Amino acid sequence: MAGIEYPLWREHLSFVANFISGTNSVSVAVIGGQWTLSEKKGWQVSFGAQLPNPGSSNDYGAVFELTKFPPSFAKAPKLVLRH
């Protein structure tokens, strides 16, 4: 399993991707975006495409996720990669 979150615009919009290897029922890649609606109130909306791994019998799909996180989470230190 591997994943990445790359900020695109301030702290609000990010590119996200997750990958679970193998050929079993959970072997997919999900590629999409994440929009933080309010860090103070702790709401995020995620959207993307589910892509089956080669050799798995999984289907293509769409992903929509609404996340509520504790406001204290927004104050946690963030790892920042600079290029």
Buried (B, 14 or more C-beta within 10 A) or exposed (E): EEEEEEBEEEEBEBBBBBBBEEEEEEBBBBBBEBEBEEBEEBBBEBEBEBBBBEEBEBEEEEBEEEEEBEEEEBEEEEEEEEE
